[in-house]
Amino acid sequence: MHRVRGMIIVGLAAAAAAPAAHAAPAWIPPVTLADDTSSPDSQRAAMGRNGDAAVVWRDNGRVHVALKPRGGSFGAPVDLTPGGAGDNPEVAVDGAGGTVVVWESGTSPRRVQAALRPPGGAFGAPVTLSDPGADVVPTSAVVAMSAAGHAVVAWSETTDGGSTHVVRAAVRSPGGPFQSPVQPSGAIAPPTPLPHAAIDATGVSTVVWYDGTRVDEGTIQPDGTFSTGTVAASGGPDPRVGMSDGGETVVVWKGASNRLVPAIRATTTAPFVTDAPISDTGAALPALATAPDGTTTVAWTTLGPAPGPSASTRRRARPAARSAAPTRSRPTARPRADRRSPWAGRGRRSSAGR
């Protein structure tokens, strides 16, 4: 998706119509969702596992969304804030086309609001998720959905003018409203914690944030109960999190010399284990995506003399093959110095950045 002269233009990849059983995907010609008579920006896109897509953006201070069913075309944009204003929209789509859009609105106090759309239905009226007496940190609201329709929204807010902040989150079960928000963090002094969130197939979500020293996490159950823990005692800013359907959780953050450091836990009740850095120095703006089976790709921009985009993918762990017949014991082999990491393409530079 690109912004061109004030337009929102979307390009989509789909299987080309061809007699071959496995036709190569092809890009459908782009469509314009908002023309240059307006001032669209802050666009985001999401796609459900069934192929339904949603695009959100801000246009003249209002939040708009356009929906596309699998195999169909984008419908007319819907204004989700007809009576007010909104900034920094985010969107998530479940496995049946249900959609959650969140954004920030107002000033003094700034609020987090959300609009829900059930599969095949229409968006309901916006609901306010944040504390009415708190001021939400700009650009801090994030949203994630499971294929079944569970959702989590997380954000940072302050009640003392910015001297301290807390991380808060609200969850919902499929077909239901958002529950009252919970506060997985304690009071955090600046720098402002900007949380990130992910959710597994059962509706258990993980919210991560940086408190100025540590990377901490809150694991929230579908009923709103939660536990908290530390991902890394010596952490860094910009943590990002992804979860597999089974609850395997991957977190990355900027460590020493701005190298991206990953940590993984096998289940939502297991401890995090930190791996070696996956980037060179000068990494910035990390982005993370985790597949249902746990395969994870991290992308980032490298700052410095040779800036450009890079990426690394963590292969899904597979159980070791077992022999059908017993074998004789053998001496234990020495560890190989070149044993491969589960992360492939560490620091691999995209040709676009050369």
N, C-alpha and C positions, 0 to 999 in steps of 0.2 A: 504494500500500500504506500502511496506517495502523495505528498502535497505539491501541487504544481499550480502556480499562479492563483492560489486561493481555492483551488479545486480539491475535492476528495475523489481520487481515482483509485479503483480497486482492480487488481488483476488476480485471476483465479486459475489454478491448475486442475485439470480434469482429464480423465482417460479419453483420448480421441476416439471418435467413432470409426472403427476399422474392423474388418473381418477377423483380424488376428486375435487369438485367444487372450494374449497378453499385450495389448497395444500400449505403446509408450505414452505417458502422460503428456499433455500439451496445454499451453496457456490459452485460456479463453480470452478473447479481446476484452480489454479493460472497459469498465463502465464508470460513468461519473455519478457520484451520489450527492455532491454539493457543488454547484457551479461557482464561477468567479464573480457573481454578483453579491456573494456573501463573503465572510471572513472565517472559513473553517480552519481549525487546527486541533492539536492534541488528539489525533486519531489513534484508535486501538482496534484490534480485531481479535476474534476468538472463533473456534470451530469445535463443535461437538463430535463425538465419535460416530454419530449417524450421518455426518456430512453437512449438517445445518451450520450456517455461519452468521455472525453478527459483527457489525462495524459500528463503533461509536465515535463521536467527535464533538467538539465545542464549536458553536457557530453564533457569533454575536452575543456571547455570554450565556448561551443556552446549550443544553446537552441533547443531542440527537442520536438516534439509533436506526440502522437499516438492517433488515433481516433477509436471509436467503435460505430457502429450503434446499436440501440436496437435489440436484438435477433441475432446480428452478432458477428464477431470477430474483434479484433484489427488489423488495417492495419499496413503497414510498417511505421516506424518512419519517420517523415519529419524534415529535418534540416531547421530551420527558420532563421538561421544566417550563411549561407554558406560563406559569404565574410567577416565575422567579428566575434565578440565574444559577449556573453551575460551572465548575472548573475541574480539570484533571479527571475526566471520566475513565473508568476501567470496566471491562466486561468479561463475563465467563458464560459458557454454554455447556449444558449437560448432555447426556447421551441420547436424549429424546427431543432436543431442541429447546428445552426450558432455559431461560436466560435471566441472569442477574446483572444489572448495571449499577455501579456505584459512582458517586462524585462528591465533591466538596462544594458547599454553598454558603453564602452569607459572609459577613465580617463582624467580628466582635459581638457574639462568638461565631466562629466558623464551624459548620456542622458537616457530618458525614450522612449522606442520604442514599437510599437504594430504591430501585424499582424492580419488581419481579414480574416475569412472564411465564406462565405455565406452558408446557408443550401444547402447541396448536392454539393457544389463547392470545390474549392481549395483555399489555402491561397494565398493572394496577397503579394506583396513586403512589407517589413517593412516600417513603417512611424514613424518619430520622433515627439513626442508629446510635449516634454519639450522645454523650451527656449534655443536656441542654445548657448546663452551667459551665461547660468546658470549651476551650478554644482549640480546634483541630489544627494540627500542623499541616501546611500546604504540601501537596504531592505525597502525603503519607498513606492514603487509603489504597488498599489492595483487595482483590477478591479471587477466590478459587472455588471450583465446583467439581464434584464427583460425577461419574457417568450416571449414577442413580438420582442425582438432584440434590445431594447434600451441598451446603455452601458455607464458606467462612469469609468474613470481611474483617480486616485488621487495620488499625490506624494508630497514630500518636496524638495525644492531646495534653493540654496544660491548663491548670486552674490558677496559676500564680504569675501570669504574665511572661512565662518562658523560663523562669529560674529552674524549674524541674519539669520533667515530662513523664508520662506513663504510656505503656502500650496497652491497648484495649482491643477486644475482638468480640464479634457476634457470630453465632452459628445458627443454621436452620436445617431441619430435616426435610426430605422430599415432600412437597405439597404444603408445607407449613410456613408460618411466619418466622422472622428472625427472633431469637430469644434475646433476653436482656443481656447486654454486653458484660463480659468478664474482664478482669485486669490481671493478666499473667505476670506482669512486671511490677517491680517496686518503683519508687521515685528515682528518676534518672536525671543527673545533671547534664548540661550540654557537653558534647554535641548531641543534637536531637536524634533520637533513635527513629530510623525509618524502617518499619517492619516489612517482612515478606511472609507469605503464607502459601501452604499447599495442603492437599486433602487426599486421603486414600479412598478406596472403594467402599469402605464401611462407614465413612463419614467422620473418621478420626482425623483431625487437622493438626498441623504443626505451624506455629508462628515463631519466627526468629527475629532477633534484633541485636544491635551492638550498644552496650551501655557505657562506652568510653574505654573499657578495659577488656571485658569478656564478650563473647558471642553467646547469648542466652537463648533459650527456647521455652515455649509453652506448648504442651500437648493437650488438646481440647477434645473431649469426648462429644458424641452427638447430643447428649443431654446437657451440655454446658459445663460439666465438671472438668477440672483441669489439673495438671501437674506441671511443675517447672523444673528446669535443669540447666546445666551449662554445656554448651557444645565445645567451647574452647576457652580455657582460663586466660590465655594470652591471645585474644582474638583481634579483630580489625573491622573496619567499616564495610558497608554495602553487603551484608550477608544476603544470600539468596538460597531458597530451599525448594526441593522437589520431592514428591513421594510416588512410589509405585502403588499399584492396586493393593498389594499385600502389606503395605506399610513400611517398606524399606525407604529410608529417608537420606537424602544427600543434601549437604549444606556446603556452600563455598563463600569465602570472604577474602578481603584484601589483607594479607599479612605483611610481614616485614618486607621493606623495599617494594611494596605494592605487588607482591607475588600472590596469585590466587591460590588459596589453601582449601582443600576439600576435607570433609569429614563425613563418614557414613555410619548409619546404624542399621542393623539387619531387620529390626522390628521396632514398633513404637514403644516397646518397653526395654529395649536393649540400650547400652551406653553407646555414645558416639566414639568412633575411632578415627583419628586424624591421619590423613595420607600426606605424601610429599607434595610440595607445590606443583601445580600443573601449568604455570605460566612463567615467563621471564619477568624481570623487573619492569615496573611502569605500567602494569595492567590497570584498566579503569573501566567503569560502566559494565560490570559483568551482567550477563543474562543467562538463565538456566532453564532447561526444559527436560522433564523426565517422562519416559514412556510408561505405559501400564506395567511392563515387565521389569522396570527399573533402569533400563538403559538411559543414560543421562548425557546431554550435550551442554557444555558451557561455552559461551562466546564472550569476547571482551575486546576492547580497544587497547592497543599498546601505545603509550605516549613516549615521546623521546625523539631521537634523531631520525628513526625510521618508523613513523607511526602507521598504524593500520589495524584492520580487524584480524583476530585469531580465534581458534576454537579447539576444543578437545572433547572427546566422547569417552565415557566410561562404559565398557562392555558389560552386559549382564553376566553375573556370575552363574556358572553352570556346575551342577554336581559332577564329581569325578566319576568316570566310567568304572564299573566294577567287573572284575573277571568272573566268568561263570565257574571256573575251576580253581582250586587252591593252587598257590604257587609257592616255590621254595623261598625262604627268607634270603635277602641279600643285604650286603653292607649298605648303610645309609649313605646316599650320595651327598657330596658337599654342595652347599648352596651355590647357585650360579650367580656370579657378579652381575650378569646381564639379564637376570630374570625380568621379564616384561611386566610393566605396571598394568593394572586394569584400565588405565587411561590411555587411549590411543590418540595419536596426533597431538601430543603435548606441545602447546605453543605454536601449532601449525598456522602459518600466516596465509590468509586468503590472498589470492592473486589480485583482488580488488584493492588491497592495501599496499601493493608494491609500486 
